[in-house]
Amino acid sequence: MSARYSLHCILPPHILENVAKHGDEAARHAAIDSLAADHSLRSARLANAIVTNAQLGPQYGNLLDEAGRGVQRRTIYDCHQSEELRSATVARSEGASATGDVAVDEAYAGLGATYDFYYDAYERDSIDNRGLPLNGYVHYGHGYDNAFWDGSEMVFGDGDGPLFNRFTISIDVIGHELTHGVTASEANLQYFQQSGALNEHFSDVGGACVKQHSLGQTADQADWLIGQGLLGPNVQGRALRDMANPGTAYDDDVLGKDPQPAHMNDYVQTTKDNGGVHINSGIPNKAFHTLAITLGGHSWEKAGVIWYSTIRDPRLRSNAQFRTFARATMRNAGQLFGSNSAEVTAVYDSWHAVGVTIQR
Amino acid sequence: MQIEFERAGGFAGAVLSTTLNTDDFSSNEAQEWEALVQNAKLTPSSVPNDRPGPPDRFEYWFRISNGPGTEETRIGESVLTEPQRALVRRLMERARQPPR
């Protein structure tokens, strides 16, 4: 009879995950039990994945990992100006050549660039890390001024013309939307107030990194603009958001002025926009930009990997506030680079610079 | 009847708004606006203010003042009825115009 280990409430889930994968048999079972006893969705998912791998054995696990990973499965649908996705028709499927319809081809390329970014940078196999086929719907609605991830696919409007161009025009818009899918399958940050602003923020980080990765840019070479090219000819502005200078992207008669704050002193309390999720995201956006510039090189290799592992951290709750998220980035930076590393100091300084105060 | 309207959220997160008073219109146009509002059947606070919504969807806000009565409604894009869409379309035509 094997000894029973009691690991409850002592070890955080990521360590349990390690024990479950690499411990001796008794320790593995205890770790899996502990993960299952935590009724959060994240732990259930984690435990399921480990049990599946454990049952199959490592020799199959490797095969499972290799087969089909890193393979894109894109389909672009044409909505023909309808808002009914069911009536859309296939415009371009994986491997097909360009159609000449610029929205179709931009969506195809943008989904591909986003997939490539997540796979190359983090070995993430699509949105759900299980090879989810990527579907994009273009020409949605009449002059529709928006793009969104509806929980399982991407939808793009053509824009009204004078205010907004087509929403496939900026690769970072596509990266932003697909990153909502990544967040939904990881920390699942609630789309409301600070946790919602963090959800928006992580999508802007994803969008910026997808663009920088596709252009091979380092942090100091990047423009840090979100939605560059999206604003129509009548609008005074250079983009929708500026991660380097929140609050300065546009100032226009119709759209008003970019409302993003760059510091906690200017945090906007509002009931609109799910509690200002597109507004207060300026604060963590600026922190990320500062960190990426400080650490240098490609944004996704240091700042990005800290953020990505934070969003996957089972200890990060879906109602995380700026400070709890900031603390989680410190913890993850410590695990990745060492707790006395320059990276940890830079993370601390970047949050401090935007008024998100945490303990070292 | 006074109609105050805002579109917030969306990927852009920029607010577009317009306000109109049907007293400023011809009686035909005023009746048309009032009919659009009646048909939309805006019930006060269709969507609570304190629940997470779906990412990057639009959020519409209306305040209709009719004599002494004022009703506010907030509706998410994904649950608009067809008559509500018709009202939003007309209001958005105005909201996109530069201020005079």
Interface residues (C-beta under 8 A of the other chain):
Chain A: D145 N146 A147 F148 W149 D150 G151 D160 P162 L163 F164 F167 V173 H176 E177 H180 Q190 Y191 F192 G196 N199 E200 S203 G227 L230 N234 L240 R241 Y250 D253 V254 L255 G256 P259 T271 K272 D273 N274 V277 H278 I279
Chain B: E6 A8 G9 G10 F11 A12 G13 A14 V15 L16 N49 D50 R51 P52 G53 P54 P55 D56 R57 F58 E59 W61 A95 R96 Q97 P98 P99
